[in-house]
């Protein structure tokens, strides 16, 4: 899989879990939303907090610092104080491993 | 509803304006500011902006074109002078009619009324204009005296130290933040500043500034004198409640953020709102944002009561402090972790229930702490103390 980075064992990320990883020079947040794996930017666009220290709630990741919410699906800001969306990355699961691909938006 | 006037364009007012449009409001929308600048965010004024890490553009609450797009009539440099039924008069003589209004006038700084208090080199920090002057002064001055060890004063002290200045903090009580924090936490913050080279003087009562037109020293009641070539005063704020005939206590609102005046809501620093059986006025950024948004929804017919928990954060050096809820230093205090390491939580227990939590260095505990405070959870203090007990699990009732 050209352009994809092997970042994590799928087993290491149970439903509800978050993990930030390096892929393609970016810090990427890998999230397990009820069994579905999503990948968006891991650094809060508000004040650069690591979103992996936050939690998943209603399909969003909640930043632990000022509680901004980003959609795990689209990267959009669902609730402030952040105003800029997170990038969204292609993600694949193969052979029990999670791979992060190119930026989708 | 065909016309809304929002008086005050800081975070509460701008959040309200955006929330009105997001909620489908289509009528006239006026946003009135006493300041000349495009509305900006205040927290960076004592943090990133002061350190030169953020520019004026970086801290705007919205770009100029956003106001046009949202059809918000911005009235800048136009302090509201008289509020009457259905209309507000601006300086300059314009009268704006409204069906609903939001009072989001914020607060102003308490002045330190001592001899020499008007020398040049003495700064306050509330507005962007204040911050510009202080940022320039931090560039030139060598010795900075900060009067008042509250959150803003401590952030300024941290910024001054990070700019390599000799920094003095003069605090009236036994420790900085002692009015809001328990002794363990207040001591930890004092130690953090001392470790970074701040000269901290407690129980310090400033009686005068001295100088030759420009401030050169600060004099305390006990006769001690400290040289300085700039001073920053942060000794609290007073609500701008004059438009509704307030007496400096803020404007009382009900759980829908309605004032006693028909059609007029209040949000942000100026509002005194119901919280767990008390009427509280809390000068936190997050309350301003949340009450602004809430008031907008209430105007649009949302009948859910306002019940969000207070929350604040403060960045000092490389440490971020977070404070959830509304505690009192006289509550029972239970500590997890070691305050001296800047990695700890202080729980405020009132009648056994968690009323508030103050924490540093623990981002992973932030959301669980906020839930525990929201729940007013009753939890065995030994479990709160023990690092072996997961707060995430406790906060989910596991």
Interface residues (C-beta under 8 A of the other chain):
Chain A: X49 X50 X53 X54 X55 X62 X64 X65 X66 X67 X80 X81
Chain B: X15 X286 X289 X311 X313 X320 X322 X363 X364 X366 X367 X370 X392
